[in-house]
Amino acid sequence: MKITAIRTFLMQAGPPALLAGKNAGRSWQASGRNWLFVRIETDGGLFGIGECSGWPRVVERAVEDLAHVLVGEDATHIELHWQRMYTAMMGHGMTGVVGAGAMAGIDMALWDLKGKALGVPVWNLLGGRMRPRVPIYGHAADPEDARGLVARGIGAVKLGGARDIVRRVAAMREAVGPEIDIMVDLAGPPWLTATDAIAIGRALEPYDLLFMEDPVPPEQIDQYARIRDAVNIPLAAGERMATIWGLRPLIERELVDVIQPDTGRAGGITQMKKMAAMAEAHGIMLAPHSGSLGPAAEFAALHLMAAIPNALMLERVVQDWPERNAVITAAPIEQDGALLVPDGPGLGVDIVESEIARYPSRRNIGMANAGPEQGYVRMRLARARSLRLAEAAE
């Protein structure tokens, strides 16, 4: 089964419904979200599909470059092809999400292709199925959103942003009660300093959070150690990192309780299975990032989560763009706060080219929370008003 071609399909995806109103101007997803799909074709007529992230418009060029490494090769040797791709791009940098995003989509498509060739789901190739359903969590901007998710059967909700976060968490806890898991995503920019992250974390301790995500910039690994020593809340991170070497410090130093590799830019199913094993050895759970991804990567995450012991749950933008399911042949089935694991050969899904072609890419970059004095990391002026820690403690 020789690879004859690797094709790409780039599209402009609309913003999640959650961002369509008052929050639309505060996220790049409202105007800059792209999805990039990959299809690997073979001389026997079989094909496999995958999805790339990590700056899709740029990643598309990387996929085209990497295709020269694979065309003419036997499609079944997945680990060998991953190693050859990684070696081929060595001169361009080793742990960045552009290269890893290109490899992720290609690797995903190779797993899909092999599953189809053998007539088995990808989870079967990964060691078999440990669970038939994967729990999901949703995003909530306010208590009303959270109550809607709970009414749908979802048992975990996440809210984002550091501004006034303690008061907002308190309102959400009151709205959903003590049985629902709540998480917070403190990601910038501007990113918090470790001092502010610690202050927020301590103020959030009474609310029994499942985890506190990305409290400081991903480059500042040592700051996670400071926060971990000072705050009694589980920590989560990893969505902006790629390959086992990118996540290695978080895992080996046990700086987090949950790793969150992105299925489209972490380096592929091959890498994420290894990340899960590394994390398992340190008592760390895995909850893949999926906030900006399209539907093919979601299927890949389901197969991985079905096959590993330390699967926590899968992020899902429940209120996503209505056309999301139109670009694939079958949507995943949600049931009682979980997604059912597909049983079909390979990933169990295909892309619909005609639908993808309706949404040509226009842009794939933007400024989150942009302002005239926007910075990547900075101490907040008007800190007391922004964080409201004293008010929350009263």
Protein Blocks (a to p, Z undefined) as FASTA:
>chain_A
ZZfbdcdddddddddfklmmmmmmmcfklmmcccdddddddfkopacddddeehjmlmmm
mmmmmmmmmgopafklmmlmmmmmmmmmmmnojkbcklmmmmmmmmmmmmmmmmmmnopa
fklmnnpafbfbdcdddddfbfklmmmmmmnopabdcdedjehklmmmmmmmmmnojmbc
cdddfbdcddddfklmmmmmmmmmmnopabdchkbcfklmmlmmmmmmmpccdcdehjlg
gcjklmmmmmmnopafbdcddfklnnpjklmmmmmmmmmmnopacdddfklmcfklmmmm
mmmmmmpmklcbdcddfkgcfklmmmpcbdcddeehiacddfbehjlpacdfklmmmmcc
fbfcdcehiafkbcfbdcdehklmmnommmmmZZ
